[in-house]
Amino acid sequence: MKKNILLVFTGGTIGSQLDGNTINTNGNAGFKLLQRFAEQDTKPDSVSFKTLQPLQILSENLHPSHWPKIIASIESEDLRQFDGIVVTHGTDSLAFSAAALSLHFNSLAIPLLLVSSDLPLDYPQANGVANFICAVEFIRQLGLAGVFVPYRNPGQTMQLHLGSRLSSCLPLSGDFISVQSQAWMRYESGHFERLHELDCKARSPIALKPEFSKQILLIRPYPGLDYTMFNLENVELVLHDLYHSGTACASAAAGRQCSLVEFVKRCSSRNIKIYLAPALYSESAYASTRELLECGAEMIWNMSLEAAYAKLLLAYGNFNTRNDIADFLQRDIAWEHV
């Protein structure tokens, strides 16, 4: 039986072409993808596509205000007519969009797959068509509900990632990994192999409006970070990234301006909640981490930075009380808790 797929173009490298020495989005690039798919897929006539193009941007230019546009374009369709959804997207902010769409579409009854390319499709070594074929094949073969990202790193086997667990592309590389380096599936020679099982009963879906807070400040740690440089006007909440061991500078030995503890106190005096992520929950913790929690920071345990960021945006966009926000953050709705 022919599968009906909703194909949503948003730009990115997979929607770009090379013009001289410049790579930029092109309105015809998405349809070039379909042409390449028809040339390389073994059974292209077994699927039909309905195409939409709500955005045409390079993904480094993505803003959270773009997510409701993507969501609205999808939800404007009668999704009962489709067996799956494919959203083309750039690689730079792919992990953030994958997390946002995973969380918003947490109760979606069909698969939604985000497809990217490491290079424009005119390059023979580009992985975009292979990633797209994997997405289509997932809809043809499995059709499991959820949000996923198929991606083949150079020289590696194609992997299928949970959208809520995809990490941003590794620096100075075109490689993507899932958190803890645990992709959900491997795709090879036309077959999918599960690398670990998912407990569907553990999920607790919830209906959400596509409303994302516009007043979140994301801070990344580095040696010498001076917190006095941050203006907290119009900031509703802060998400502070952590080093890999779940730590950040809690010492004032180099000056109070370098202490996250002092910054937490500053935020508290303005009634600004500060969250910390990522960190794996453990009974034991570094002294610096305990000090941060004791002074009022709240840890978002067992979640990637990208998922924590998207979930906070949705939390503060959808709920009004601290209790409702706290309950939502603790609720696993899209396998975002590892």
Secondary structure, DSSP 8 states (H G I E B T S, - for coil): --EEEEEE--BSGGGEEEETTEEEE-TTHHHHHHHHHHHH-S-GGGEEEEEE-S--B-GGG--TTHHHHHHHHHHTS-GGG-SEEEEE--STTHHHHHHHHHHHTTT-SSEEEEE--SS-TTSTT--HHHHHHHHHHHHHHT--SEEEEEE--TTS-EEEEEGGGB----TTS----BGGG--SEEEETTEEEESS---GGG-------S---S-EEEE---TT--GGG---TT--EEEE---TTS------TT-GGG-HHHHHHHHHHTT-EEEEEEE---S---HHHHHHHHTT-EEEET--HHHHHHHHHHHHHH--SHHHHHHHHHS-SSS---
